[in-house]
Amino acid sequence: MNVDPTYDPSAPQRRPCADAKTGDVTPSEMTRRYSPAVFPAPSVQAVLSYLQPTQERPYNYAYQPPPGTPWENYRHDERTVSISDGRAASTRSSIHVEGFALWDAPSTVQDFLDRDTIVEAYYPEVEELARMATGATRAYVFDHLVRRREADRRPLGFGRPDQGAIAAANGQVHNDYTEESGRTRLSLVLGENAAKLGVTRYSIVNVWRSIKAPVLDTPLAVCDARTIGVADLVNAEVRYARRIGEIYLALHSPRHRWSYFSAMNRQEALVFKQYDSLISGVARYTPHAAFDHPDVPDGTLPRESIEARCLVVYE
């Protein structure tokens, strides 16, 4: 079933955000206060870190690698690209077309560093939002990660944890799931229930939001899924202490079209597709990466954000 994102008029706290000039849904008050004044341009020129072509299977370590082993075995291809401000778009993006959509989605959670609170209070909010954004009937959050931009604004890397459970912003263009790891995730989340539920189509989505001030310094850029070619995506390993995960890293292409949403505040959430079991007719992968905004005001607080991954099932 191909379903465009919709919203429930009886639940205005979960609405897709759009540019005010379209007459659809206006952004939140904080966004109106910050975005036009701070970032008036419809796009920016900024650096994104792609994968430089390699004959080896790329890998990254998510923990301290063994002695003599590098953190990663590939070179970065840093490209200056145009990144459009999605708030200036004439039409609202769709998670099943472009691969991403911004939602007005206030959260009741105050402390995003308390894991128990996140699981008990935030996960249900994410599941509700994921269902509404995708048109799915069921949703299951299976993990989350809090990120913080380093105070010294060192060059963006792969976003490994450097303060306990808090990770740095990830500046590597990547997609969290591949064809293989996307299929595997279904059984990891649902186990035998996948067969019992008769799952025929499912997706994996990320829900990303600021947990502090509006994001001015290191926003998240997302690539229009329609501009991604099969040859642009390279299988890569993420090596954890007890397992090896698989993601896509991306090679640069002039076809890629990038967007971000300026001054995202904690009342908003960016929902984007990481995998779809439907192989045609919908967005399947949405490569993304953090980038340093070239016009960040002096004294801006480092970005703090949370991302939750959610498996959604359609009927």
C-alpha positions as CSV (number, residue, x, y, z in Angstrom):
1,M,0.0,0.0,0.0
2,N,1.5,3.4,-1.0
3,V,0.3,6.0,1.4
4,D,1.3,9.7,1.5
5,P,1.9,11.2,4.9
6,T,-1.4,12.5,6.4
7,Y,-2.4,14.0,9.7
8,D,-5.3,13.5,12.0
9,P,-7.2,16.8,12.3
10,S,-8.3,15.7,15.8
11,A,-4.7,15.5,16.9
12,P,-3.1,18.9,16.0
13,Q,-0.1,18.2,18.2
14,R,1.1,15.9,15.4
15,R,1.0,17.9,12.2
16,P,3.3,18.1,9.2
17,C,5.2,21.5,9.1
18,A,5.0,23.6,6.0
19,D,6.1,27.0,4.8
20,A,3.6,29.6,6.0
21,K,3.1,31.0,2.5
22,T,1.6,27.8,1.2
23,G,-1.4,28.2,3.5
24,D,-1.3,24.6,4.7
25,V,0.2,24.3,8.2
26,T,2.2,27.1,9.8
27,P,5.5,26.3,11.6
28,S,5.6,26.6,15.4
29,E,6.1,30.0,17.1
30,M,9.7,29.4,17.9
31,T,10.5,28.5,14.3
32,R,8.9,31.7,13.1
33,R,10.9,33.6,15.6
34,Y,14.3,32.2,14.7
35,S,14.3,30.9,11.1
36,P,13.6,33.9,8.9
37,A,15.8,36.2,10.9
38,V,18.8,33.9,11.3
39,F,18.7,32.0,8.0
40,P,16.9,34.1,5.3
41,A,18.5,32.3,2.4
42,P,16.6,29.5,0.6
43,S,19.8,27.4,0.5
44,V,23.4,27.3,1.7
45,Q,26.7,26.1,0.3
46,A,28.2,23.7,2.8
47,V,30.6,20.7,3.0
48,L,29.4,17.1,3.1
49,S,31.7,14.2,3.6
50,Y,31.2,11.4,1.0
51,L,33.1,8.2,0.6
52,Q,36.1,8.3,-1.7
53,P,35.9,5.3,-4.1
54,T,37.8,2.3,-2.7
55,Q,38.4,-1.3,-3.6
56,E,38.2,-2.4,0.0
57,R,35.0,-3.0,2.0
58,P,34.8,0.1,4.1
59,Y,34.5,-0.2,7.9
60,N,34.2,2.0,10.9
61,Y,34.9,1.1,14.5
62,A,32.3,2.2,17.0
63,Y,34.6,1.5,19.9
64,Q,38.4,1.6,20.5
65,P,39.9,-0.6,17.8
66,P,42.5,-3.2,18.5
67,P,46.1,-1.9,18.7
68,G,47.5,-1.1,15.2
69,T,44.0,-1.0,13.6
70,P,42.7,2.3,12.3
71,W,39.3,3.6,13.2
72,E,38.3,3.4,9.6
73,N,39.9,2.1,6.4
74,Y,38.7,4.6,3.8
75,R,39.3,8.2,2.7
76,H,36.7,11.0,2.8
77,D,35.6,12.9,-0.3
78,E,34.6,16.3,1.0
79,R,32.3,18.2,-1.4
80,T,30.8,21.6,-1.2
81,V,27.1,21.2,-2.2
82,S,24.0,23.3,-2.2
83,I,21.6,22.4,0.7
84,S,18.1,23.8,0.4
85,D,16.1,25.0,3.3
86,G,13.0,22.8,3.3
87,R,11.0,25.7,4.9
88,A,11.3,27.6,1.7
89,A,10.0,24.8,-0.5
90,S,6.8,25.5,-2.4
91,T,5.4,22.0,-1.5
92,R,5.7,19.9,1.6
93,S,8.0,16.9,1.2
94,S,6.7,13.3,1.7
95,I,8.4,10.4,3.4
96,H,7.3,8.1,0.6
97,V,8.4,10.4,-2.2
98,E,11.5,12.5,-1.2
99,G,12.0,10.2,1.8
100,F,11.6,12.8,4.5
101,A,9.1,15.1,6.1
102,L,9.1,17.7,8.9
103,W,6.4,17.3,11.6
104,D,5.2,19.6,14.3
105,A,5.4,17.1,17.1
106,P,5.8,18.4,20.7
107,S,7.0,15.9,23.3
108,T,6.1,15.6,26.9
109,V,9.7,14.5,27.7
110,Q,11.9,17.0,29.6
111,D,15.0,14.9,30.3
112,F,16.2,13.2,27.1
113,L,19.3,11.9,29.0
114,D,17.2,9.6,31.3
115,R,17.0,6.3,29.5
116,D,14.0,5.0,31.5
117,T,12.1,8.1,30.7
118,I,13.0,7.8,27.0
119,V,11.8,4.2,26.8
120,E,8.6,4.7,28.9
121,A,7.5,8.1,27.6
122,Y,9.3,9.0,24.4
123,Y,9.1,5.7,22.6
124,P,5.3,5.7,22.5
125,E,5.3,9.2,21.1
126,V,7.7,8.2,18.4
127,E,5.6,5.2,17.5
128,E,2.5,7.3,17.2
129,L,4.3,9.8,15.0
130,A,5.9,7.1,12.8
131,R,2.5,5.6,12.2
132,M,1.0,8.9,11.2
133,A,4.0,9.9,9.0
134,T,4.0,6.7,7.1
135,G,0.4,5.5,7.1
136,A,1.5,2.3,8.8
137,T,-0.7,0.4,11.2
138,R,1.9,-0.7,13.8
139,A,5.2,0.8,14.9
140,Y,8.1,-0.5,17.1
141,V,10.9,1.7,18.4
142,F,14.0,-0.5,18.8
143,D,16.8,2.0,19.7
144,H,17.8,5.6,20.1
145,L,20.9,7.7,20.3
146,V,21.6,11.1,21.8
147,R,24.2,13.2,20.0
148,R,26.0,16.4,21.0
149,R,28.3,18.6,18.7
150,E,31.7,18.9,20.3
151,A,32.2,22.3,22.0
152,D,35.5,22.8,20.2
153,R,33.8,22.2,16.8
154,R,36.5,19.9,15.6
155,P,36.0,18.5,12.1
156,L,32.9,16.3,11.8
157,G,33.6,12.6,11.8
158,F,31.6,9.3,12.1
159,G,29.9,10.5,15.3
160,R,31.3,7.9,17.8
161,P,30.4,8.2,21.4
162,D,32.9,10.4,23.3
163,Q,31.0,11.2,26.5
164,G,29.6,7.9,27.8
165,A,26.3,7.3,26.1
166,I,26.4,10.6,24.2
167,A,27.7,10.5,20.6
168,A,29.2,13.2,18.5
169,A,27.3,14.6,15.4
170,N,27.8,12.2,12.4
171,G,29.2,14.1,9.4
172,Q,29.6,11.1,7.2
173,V,27.0,10.7,4.4
174,H,25.4,7.4,5.1
175,N,22.2,5.4,5.3
176,D,21.6,3.3,8.5
177,Y,20.4,0.2,6.7
178,T,21.2,-1.7,3.5
179,E,19.1,-4.2,1.6
180,E,20.5,-7.0,3.8
181,S,20.5,-5.4,7.2
182,G,17.0,-3.9,6.5
183,R,15.6,-7.4,5.9
184,T,17.4,-8.7,9.0
185,R,16.0,-6.0,11.2
186,L,12.5,-7.3,10.9
187,S,13.3,-10.6,12.5
188,L,15.5,-8.9,15.2
189,V,12.5,-6.7,16.2
190,L,9.6,-9.0,15.8
191,G,11.1,-12.5,15.8
192,E,8.5,-15.2,15.3
193,N,5.7,-12.5,15.5
194,A,6.6,-11.4,12.0
195,A,5.2,-14.6,10.6
196,K,2.2,-14.5,13.0
197,L,1.4,-11.0,12.0
198,G,1.6,-11.8,8.3
199,V,4.0,-8.9,7.6
200,T,4.1,-8.2,3.9
201,R,5.5,-4.7,3.9
202,Y,7.5,-2.8,6.4
203,S,9.8,0.2,6.7
204,I,12.5,1.5,9.0
205,V,12.3,5.3,9.8
206,N,14.4,7.6,11.9
207,V,12.8,10.3,14.0
208,W,15.2,13.2,14.7
209,R,14.8,16.2,17.0
210,S,16.6,18.8,18.9
211,I,16.6,18.3,22.7
212,K,17.8,21.8,23.6
213,A,17.8,25.1,21.8
214,P,17.0,25.5,18.1
215,V,19.6,23.8,15.9
216,L,21.7,26.6,14.3
217,D,25.2,25.2,14.2
218,T,25.1,21.6,12.9
219,P,21.8,20.8,11.2
220,L,21.0,17.4,9.7
221,A,21.0,17.3,5.8
222,V,18.8,14.7,4.1
223,C,19.1,13.6,0.4
224,D,16.1,13.4,-1.8
225,A,15.6,9.6,-2.3
226,R,14.7,10.1,-5.9
227,T,18.2,11.4,-6.7
228,I,20.0,8.3,-5.3
229,G,21.3,5.7,-7.7
230,V,22.1,2.1,-6.9
231,A,25.8,2.7,-7.8
232,D,25.9,5.6,-5.3
233,L,25.5,3.3,-2.3
234,V,28.4,1.2,-0.9
235,N,28.0,-1.5,1.7
236,A,30.1,-0.8,4.8
237,E,30.7,-2.3,8.2
238,V,30.2,-0.7,11.6
239,R,32.2,-2.8,14.0
240,Y,30.8,-2.9,17.5
241,A,32.3,-4.8,20.5
242,R,29.9,-7.7,20.1
243,R,28.6,-7.6,16.6
244,I,29.1,-6.1,13.1
245,G,26.4,-3.9,11.6
246,E,26.0,-3.0,7.9
247,I,25.2,0.4,6.5
248,Y,25.5,2.2,3.2
249,L,28.1,4.9,2.7
250,A,27.6,7.1,-0.3
251,L,29.7,8.2,-3.3
252,H,29.2,11.7,-4.6
253,S,27.0,12.3,-7.5
254,P,26.0,15.7,-9.0
255,R,22.4,14.3,-9.2
256,H,22.0,14.4,-5.4
257,R,19.6,17.0,-4.1
258,W,20.0,18.0,-0.4
259,S,17.7,19.6,2.1
260,Y,17.7,20.7,5.7
261,F,15.2,22.5,7.9
262,S,16.6,25.7,9.5
263,A,16.4,26.3,13.2
264,M,14.7,23.1,14.1
265,N,13.4,23.3,17.7
266,R,12.5,20.6,20.2
267,Q,8.8,20.8,19.3
268,E,9.5,19.6,15.8
269,A,10.7,16.2,14.5
270,L,12.2,15.2,11.2
271,V,11.0,11.8,10.0
272,F,13.0,10.1,7.3
273,K,13.0,6.7,5.6
274,Q,16.0,4.3,6.1
275,Y,14.6,1.2,4.5
276,D,11.4,0.0,2.7
277,S,10.7,-3.6,1.8
278,L,8.7,-2.4,-1.2
279,I,11.3,-2.3,-4.0
280,S,9.7,0.2,-6.3
281,G,7.4,3.2,-6.4
282,V,8.4,4.6,-3.0
283,A,11.5,6.1,-1.3
284,R,13.6,3.3,0.1
285,Y,16.8,5.0,1.4
286,T,17.5,8.6,2.6
287,P,21.2,9.2,3.0
288,H,21.9,11.9,5.6
289,A,24.7,13.7,7.4
290,A,25.4,16.5,9.8
291,F,27.0,19.6,8.4
292,D,28.5,22.8,9.8
293,H,26.2,25.7,8.9
294,P,28.3,28.5,7.3
295,D,26.2,31.3,8.8
296,V,26.1,30.1,12.4
297,P,25.9,33.1,14.8
298,D,28.6,33.7,17.3
299,G,27.9,32.2,20.7
300,T,25.5,29.5,19.4
301,L,25.1,26.6,21.7
302,P,26.4,23.2,20.3
303,R,23.6,21.1,18.8
304,E,22.1,18.4,21.0
305,S,19.7,15.9,19.4
306,I,18.1,12.6,19.8
307,E,17.4,10.1,17.0
308,A,15.1,7.1,17.4
309,R,14.8,4.2,15.0
310,C,11.4,2.7,14.4
311,L,10.2,-0.3,12.4
312,V,6.7,0.2,11.0
313,V,4.4,-2.4,9.5
314,Y,1.7,-1.8,6.9
315,E,-1.4,-3.8,6.1
